[in-house]
Amino acid sequence: MAHETMEKLESGSLNGGGYEVCRLRHDEKEVYVILVDFSSNPTRTRRPPFKKIYSLLEKYADKRLILAGDFNTPLDSVYFDPIRAKLKNAFETAGRGNADT
């Protein structure tokens, strides 16, 4: 019988938004998920929230990792460049349809 667990490891603020880091386990396999919700206010800078995301990517760099959420930031933003250097964008790799959703 499969054994599954989810554990919330940390959470915090992202300049008007927030994030959570969870560890999911299925039998002996585990994956870490970073869930983000950036502020939708276009006048708020994206620098502090992305800086926090970069530090989380470093902290969990040796883990199987999924970064997901609502970035409220254009996909061609330079802020995504450091993320793309570490992770693959699922839609860019295999998706089709409306990329923004």
Buried (B, 14 or more C-beta within 10 A) or exposed (E): EEEEEEEEEEEEEBBBBBBBBBBBEEEEEEEBBBBBBBBEEEEBEBEEBBBBBBEBBEBBEEEEBBBEBEBBBEEEEEBBEBBEEEBEBEBEEEEEEEEEE
